[in-house]
Amino acid sequence: MNADVKKRGIWWVWLSMLVVVLDQMVKHLISISLDYLDSVPLLPYLNLTLVHNTGAAFSLLSDASGWQRWFFMTLSGGVSLALVVWLYSLPQQRKWLSASLALILGGATGNLIDRVLHGYVVDFIDVYYISWHFPAFNIADSAITVGAVMLIIDTFWFDGAEITTHDGKR
């Protein structure tokens, strides 16, 4: 691998690729194993339920006339491109920030692939309590969420500073 790439945050794209591969493999397995809206109990308060989401997070705009597919594909592609540029601009010392952006990039790409191939995002993780169900989500959504939380932590606690250990090493 090019030494310059290892000196930049773009090296973390391997994490994005891992998220995409894992996300797409699991979505494929769920799609061929379950019928639409069928639930398989895993644990108390957790089911696998195949759902097709044509909207955004929490099924926002899922009942729109179809324009939302193109809007979310464009938005996802633009955000992904911006994240790649941001990652490339980061020095290797910004590991936490690079990892957070790579997780968001991987999740956005995983869901973008679904929209391009199917016209909807495959969701399957169903968390519930009695009759209340949290909107179904997937591995890509989880990566985006974890990455966003890490980004918030980086913004408020690290504030662009290099992270060092107690002995001064990175």
N, C-alpha and C positions, 0 to 999 in steps of 0.2 A: 504494500500500500504506500502511496505517495506520502513522504514525511510531512509535507505541508498540510495534507488532509488530517493527519493525526494531531496537528497543532491547532485545529479549528473545531468548533462545535459541530460541524457537518459530519464528523466521524460518528456522531450519535445516531445517524440515519439507520444504522444497523438495528437499533431498538425500534424504530418506526417499522422497518421491514418485518421484524419479529411479530409486532402487534398485528400487522396486516395479514401475515401468513396464518397466525393462530386464529384471528378473527374469521377469516374466510374459510378455513378448514372446519371450524366449529359450526359456523352458519350452514355450510354445506351438509355436514352430518345431521344437524337438527332438521334441515329442510327435507332430507330424504328419509328421515326416521319418524317424523311427526306429521300428522295432518294439521292443516290450518286450524288454529284455536284449540287444538287438543292439548290437555295439560297432563304432565307427568310429575307427580309429587317427588321431590328430592329430600327435603327436610321440612320440619314444621315451618310454615311461613315462606317456603321457597318451592316454586314449581318451574319446570321447563314448559313453556307455552309458545308455540310458533305463532308469531304475529308479523304482519306486513305493515310497515309504517311509511305512508306516503308523505308524511309531514316532517316537521323538525322535532327537536327534543320535546318530550311529553306529548307527542302527536299534534303539536301546534300546526295549524293549516292543513291537517290531513284530509279535511273535507272540501278543500278548494278544488277547482275544476281541472287541475293538471299542470297549470303554469308553475306550481311550486317545485315540481321535479327539476325543471330547467333552472329556476332561481337557486335552489339548494346545490345543484351541480356546479353552477357558476361560482357561487359563494364558496363552496368547499374547495374548488380548484384554485381560486384566488387566495384563500387563506393558506392553502398548502404551499403554494408558490412563495408567499410572503414568509412562511415558516422556514422554508429551505434557505431563502436569502438570509434570514435572521440567524439561522444556525451557522451558515457559512461565515457570517461576520463575527461570531463569538470566538474568543480565544479558548484554548483547551482548559484553562483554569476554571471556567464557568460551567463545571460539570452538572451541578444541580439544575441550572437554568437550561442547559442543553438537553438534559434528560427530560425535563418537563415539556419542552417544545417538541422533542422527538415523540413523546407519548401522544401529544395532541395531534401531531402530523400523522402518526400511524392510525389513530382513531378516525381522523377526518378522511384519510385515504381509504380505509376499510369501508366506511359508509358511502363514500363516493363511488367505489367499485359497485356496491349494491345498486345505487341509483342508476348508474350507467347500464348495468346488466339486466336489472329487473324492473326499474322504475319505482322501486320502494326499498326500504332498509329492512333487513331481516332482524327482528328482535325475538328474544326467547327467554330472557331471565325475568321471572315473574315473582316479585316479592309482595306478600300480602299479609293482612291481619284480619281475621274473620271474613267480612265481605268487602273490605277496602283493599284495592290493589294499586300499588305504585305502578306508573306506566312501565310497560315492558322495555327492557334495554338489552344491550349485547356487550361483547368484549370491547369493541371499538368505543362505545359510549363510556365504558368504564375507564379505558385508557385516557380519553379526553378529560373525564372528571378528575382522575388522579393527576394528570398533567396540569390541569387548571389550578388545582389546590396547591401543587408544587410551585406553580408560577406566582400565585398569591403569596406563598411563604417567601419565595425569593424576593418579591417586590417589597414586602414589609419588614423582613428580618435581615436579608443579606444585602439588599440595596446596592447591588452591583459590586460588592466587595468580593475579593477572592476569599475562598474558604481555606483556612489553614488549620492544621492540627495543633495541639498544645506545644509540640516541639518545633513549630514553625514550618513544618513540611506541608505541601499541598496534597 
